[in-house]
């Protein structure tokens, strides 16, 4: 069975280290919120960034955390007028036997307002 873990975080500016640090923080928070999660159990991880972030790939942060065997993909969000700026989103496809109700989604920074119905954050 594959479950999805959602998450998002905002950054202050489009600088490589800001993007990488925020992505590491988000991934670590997701792992902490889902204690059974192990990166080796991820089928794949899909990252998106808003059009105002282009100085680094969020996937690089996962590699920095040692998630070297997980297939990773980055893409740009649709530029919807009025959308939350400087936002990094993630969808982790997790091979697990947990029910959907046991999955904890993590939204940090200004992104906490995106899906309060899904997040304990």
N, C-alpha and C positions, 0 to 999 in steps of 0.2 A: 504494500500500500504506500502511496506517496501523499504526503500532506504539504501544504504551503505555509511557510512562516513569512509574514509581511513585516516590513519595518521601513522607517524613514527618519531622516535627520536633516537639519539645515546647517549651513556653514555661513560664516560672516563674509567671506570673500572668495574669489576664484584664484586661489593659490594652491599649488600642488600639495603642500604639507597640510593645509587646512582641510582639503578634500580627503586626503589619506588618513589624517588623525580622526576626522569625524566618522569615516567609514569603519575604521578599526573600533572606535568607541561603540558604534551601532552593532557591529557583529559580535563584539564581546558582550554587550547587553543582551542581545538575542540568545547567545549561548548560556548566559547566566539565568535568564528567564525560563529557559527550556533545558533543565539539567540533564535530561536524557540525550540531548543533541550532541552528536560528535561530527565534526566536519567530514569524516570518511563516510558518513551515512547520507550526505547530501548528494542527490542525483545530479543537481546543477544549481547554480546561483545566477540570477539575472538582476543586474543593476541598471537603474536609469538615473539620469541627471537632467535637471532643467537646462534649457538652452544657454543660460548665463554661466554655466560651469563647463569649462572645456580645457582646463590646464592639467588634468590628471584622470586616469582611469580608476574608478573605485575598486575594480578587481585587483589592482596592485596591492591594495591594503589587505585583502584576503590572503594574497601570497605572502605578504609580510608577516601575517599571523601563522604561517605554516600550512595554510590550506592549499597545498600544492597539487593534490590529486583530484580536486573538485573541478569539473568544467565550469568556467565562468564566462559571462557575456555582459557587455556594457552597451547601452543605447541611450539616445536622447529622448526625453519626454516630448509629447506633443505640446507646442507652444500655445496653450490655451490662454486667452486674455484674462488677467486677474488671478492666475494660478500662483501658488506659493513660490516665491523666488528662492534661488540657491538651495535647492532641495535634492537630496540623494535618496533614492528609494531602492529597496531590495525585496526580491522574492526568492526564498530558498525552497527548493523542491526537496523535501526530506523523506527519505525511506524510513518509515517507522510504523509501528502498530498502534499508535495512540489515536484516540478519537479526536475529531476536530476540536471539541470543547476543551481538550487538554493542551492545545497549542497556545502559546503566549506570544502575541505580536507586540512589537516595540516601536514606539514613536517618540523621538527625542527632540528637544529644542522647539522651535516654532512648528515643527511637523507634528507635535503632539495633538494639535487641533484637527489634523486631517481625518483621522478615524478613531475618535474616542470610544466608539462602540467596540473596537477590536483590541484596544490597548489597555494594559494595566498601568502604563506609564503615567 
